[in-house]
Amino acid sequence: MRLRDETSPDPLEEIENIIRETGINDNVDQEHAFRIVGEHFAHNEEEQLFLYMMGIGGSGKSYVINALVELFKWCGASEQMLLSAPTGVL
């Protein structure tokens, strides 16, 4: 696990900044999903987190994913996030 040092941005501050900048605070479900992952990361939780996001096209899944990618990138921890996008088609 990568340790943060004094030069690393504070993830809790970055969470709030990204929520404001992306506008996901206008959607309770989007903000909640973002905070689940963001706070898990910010508190250096050791247990791996799996989050399954589903919804119809246009429901805002990509906004949350893009915001999370920004959070990890700004905190220098892109390698700690793995994205998968199964289609659900059989």
C-alpha positions as CSV (number, residue, x, y, z in Angstrom):
1,M,0.0,0.0,0.0
2,R,1.3,3.4,-1.0
3,L,1.8,5.7,2.0
4,R,0.9,9.4,1.7
5,D,3.5,11.9,2.7
6,E,3.4,15.7,3.5
7,T,3.4,16.6,-0.2
8,S,0.4,14.4,-1.0
9,P,-3.0,16.2,-1.2
10,D,-5.4,15.5,1.6
11,P,-7.9,13.1,0.1
12,L,-10.7,14.3,2.4
13,E,-10.2,17.9,1.0
14,E,-10.0,16.5,-2.5
15,I,-13.3,14.7,-2.1
16,E,-15.0,17.9,-1.2
17,N,-13.3,19.8,-4.0
18,I,-14.3,17.2,-6.7
19,I,-17.9,17.0,-5.4
20,R,-18.2,20.7,-5.9
21,E,-16.3,20.9,-9.2
22,T,-18.2,18.1,-10.9
23,G,-21.6,19.0,-9.6
24,I,-22.4,15.5,-8.3
25,N,-23.6,17.1,-5.1
26,D,-26.8,17.8,-7.1
27,N,-27.6,14.1,-7.2
28,V,-27.8,12.3,-3.8
29,D,-27.2,8.9,-5.2
30,Q,-24.1,10.0,-7.2
31,E,-22.6,11.8,-4.2
32,H,-23.3,8.8,-2.0
33,A,-21.5,6.4,-4.3
34,F,-18.6,8.8,-4.7
35,R,-18.3,9.2,-1.0
36,I,-18.3,5.5,-0.3
37,V,-15.2,5.0,-2.4
38,G,-13.6,8.3,-1.6
39,E,-13.8,7.9,2.1
40,H,-12.7,4.3,1.9
41,F,-9.6,5.5,0.1
42,A,-9.0,8.5,2.3
43,H,-9.1,6.5,5.5
44,N,-6.5,4.0,4.1
45,E,-8.9,1.1,4.6
46,E,-6.9,-2.1,4.0
47,E,-9.9,-4.3,3.0
48,Q,-10.5,-4.2,-0.8
49,L,-13.6,-2.4,-1.8
50,F,-15.9,-3.6,-4.5
51,L,-18.6,-1.2,-5.8
52,Y,-21.1,-2.2,-8.4
53,M,-22.8,0.7,-10.1
54,M,-25.8,0.0,-12.3
55,G,-28.4,2.1,-13.9
56,I,-30.0,3.0,-17.2
57,G,-28.1,4.9,-19.8
58,G,-28.0,8.6,-18.8
59,S,-28.3,8.0,-15.1
60,G,-24.9,9.4,-14.3
61,K,-22.7,6.4,-13.7
62,S,-19.9,7.9,-15.8
63,Y,-19.9,11.2,-13.8
64,V,-19.2,9.2,-10.6
65,I,-16.6,7.1,-12.3
66,N,-14.8,10.1,-13.8
67,A,-14.9,11.9,-10.5
68,L,-13.3,8.9,-8.8
69,V,-10.6,8.6,-11.4
70,E,-9.8,12.3,-10.8
71,L,-9.6,11.8,-7.0
72,F,-7.2,8.9,-7.3
73,K,-5.2,10.8,-10.0
74,W,-4.9,14.0,-7.9
75,C,-3.8,12.0,-4.9
76,G,-1.1,10.1,-6.9
77,A,-2.8,6.8,-6.4
78,S,-4.1,5.9,-9.8
79,E,-2.6,2.4,-9.5
80,Q,-4.9,1.7,-6.5
81,M,-8.0,1.8,-8.7
82,L,-9.1,-0.9,-11.1
83,L,-12.2,-0.3,-13.3
84,S,-14.2,-2.9,-15.1
85,A,-17.2,-2.4,-17.3
86,P,-19.1,-5.7,-18.0
87,T,-22.0,-5.2,-20.4
88,G,-24.4,-7.6,-18.8
89,V,-25.2,-9.1,-22.2
90,L,-25.5,-12.9,-22.3
